[in-house]
Amino acid sequence: MCQAVLVDLIHGCCPTCAGSSLLEESASGAHVFLLCGERYREKGEKNGFSDPFLSSWRSVRVLDSGSIAECLYRFKRTVDRLDLSSVSVVTTPRGREVLVRYQAQLFTAAYAFDYKVRSADELACPSCAGSAHTDSPGEGVQEEVSAFLQQLPALNGEVTVLRSALIPDCFGHGFSTRTGGVSYIPTLSSLNLFSSSRRRDPGAVVMENRRRLALHAGFHPEPLRLVKVNHASDVWVMGKAEPESYDGVVTSQTGVVLAAPGADCMPILFADPVSKVIGAAHAGWKGTLMGVAMATVEAMVTELGCQVNDIVVAVGPSVGACCFTLDREQALDFVSIHPDCVPDPESARPHVNIRLANRYRSGEQTIIRRNPPPERRHPA
């Protein structure tokens, strides 16, 4: 299997000591990357290495940016472009201590890392064997990665937030779009806000996207609470024990920001300007059928004392009926919500209007008010 080989020349390993590992990996057709930062570049040679050294292997790339964070970020981008997921790291014991911290910031479980640690006895040259470091391994890694990501340019445009005229002015709210973040994975938006170990977008990048959204929308990213999607109808009432997963969340607490992811699935916002209660829900087709919108309204009423007629609901952007189909058996379940939810029920794969279905479902419990009180309180 084709893989990437990262040779750590920063933390006490040199080309001579790494040579046997490089030859072994290069023979298998691996893509070799030399992590050297400025250490070898300062020696005055081209990229810090002589041409004979570089020509010894078929595919060698030198990572000589100013910081380790930038080097490993460039490394990850190349790995993703080559569609590789297996990474072999040749390093020292100290190097492993440091690099695993960068790995936690810049990679996910979608990548398989194998550390080949060279012990002191295996380090042949004096410069490697005598290399000493007195600073704490990995100190300041998170801060370094965050600072690097903050200076990256926005992709595909600027951050944009859509707002609903239905939500009262006493609540800050909005629906983010796909632009303005730093996520470059083609299958994700640049402003991806959802972190998953199965995806290639790492937690540090997602946190930077959230920071940019917060800066644009006017809230602090720390109190942002994103629902833990389960494609069901469970609702968490903040203040109670948090479940492992839930698709709706409600609160009467001030100073918190609730959020629900959306793409094909839709985000739904709930607000009660009288009781000062807010809610957010994630509604995919399964959650729609299971009544996540109704369950969120019910939690606001039964747990936080809201009156149904005071609750305002705004349905965010999502896939339209023009482009969303299901197997006929699944699609026909939406007919029970309202016949208009399935415009072509006789089709083998009928189109389904889950937006309309959620409007009907939330309408079973609440109404939408167009002229809410103007009082301004806390953001939602």
Secondary structure, DSSP 8 states (H G I E B T S, - for coil): ---EEEEE-SSS--HHHHHHHHHHHHHTT-EEEEE-TTTTGGGSSGGGS-HHHHTTSSSEEEE--SSHHHHHHHHHHHHHHTT--EEEEEE-HHHHHHHHHHHHHH--TTSEEEEEE--GGG--SHHHHT----S-TTTTHHHHHHHHHHTS--SSS---EE--TTS-TTS---EE-S-SS----TTS-TT-----TTSSS-HHHHHHHHHHHHHHHTS-STTEEE----SS--EEETTS---S--SEEEE--SS-EEE---SSSEEEEEEETTTTEEEEEEE-HHHHHHTHHHHHHHHHHHHH---GGG-EEEE-----TTT-B--HHHHGGGGGT-GGG-S-TTSSS-B--HHHHHHHHHHTT----SS---------
